[in-house]
């Protein structure tokens, strides 16, 4: 089943709003999917789209600097955070 562009945009807005609410903390894909109540694979494709638009950044290392083998954490970019902050 295909999701329309309008619905994808609304879900993206939910993701950005959630990341803004927990900012500056970075969070795993699975936690975002759980919070937004969506499938992890769908959420990952959505997060990658937002990354290409420059709204979020992907973190592939843990706090000790060790590369994750299959996981990613996500957070808002500084630019996106400032835009959201202005609209609050």
N, C-alpha and C positions, 0 to 999 in steps of 0.2 A: 504494500500500500504506500502510495506516494503522498508526501506532505506538501501542501502548497507553499509557495514562496512567502506569502503573507504570514502563515502560521509559523514557518521557520524563523521569520523575523521577530515575531512575538516571543518565541521561545528563546531566541538569542538575547532579547531585551531582559528576559527573566534571569538568564545566566549572568549577564553584565550587572544587573541589579544585585544579585546574590554576591558576586565577587566584590562589588563595591561595599556591601554591608560587612564583609569580613576582612576587607583590605586593612593592612598590607600583607596579611597572611596568604600563603599559597596553599591550594587545596587539590587533592587528587581528583581525577576524572570520575572515579566511582562515587565519591562523596557528592560531587556536583550532580551527577545523574540521580542519585538517591534524593537529594534535596529538591530537584526540579521534577522528580517522578517520571524519568525517561530512561530508555534503554541506553546502556553504556556505549555501544557501538555508534548509535545515532548521535549521542552526546559528543563523542570523540570527533566525528566528522564536523559537527557544528563548531566545536572548539577550534579545530584546525582552520575552518573558514574565518572565524573571528581573529585568529592569529595572522592570517594573510592580510586582513584588513588593518592590522596594527593596533587592535583594541586590547588584546591580551597577550601575555608572553608565557612561553612554555619553559618549565624548569625541569631539566632531566637529571639533576644531581641532588643527592641528599645534603643535609646541612654540613656533613663532614667532607663533601666534595666527591663522594663516590657516585659513579654513574648508575642510574637505575637501569635494570635490564629490560623491564617491560612496562614501566609506569611513568607517568608524567604528572607534574603538579602545574597548576595554572594560577595566574594572578593578573589583575588589570595593569596595563601599562600606565606610566605616569601621566601621559597625555589624556588617556581615557578617564583616569581617576579625577583629574582636574576638571574635565568637562562635566562629569557627573556631580562633582562637588559644587560647581557653579549653579546647577539646576536644582539643588536641594533647598 
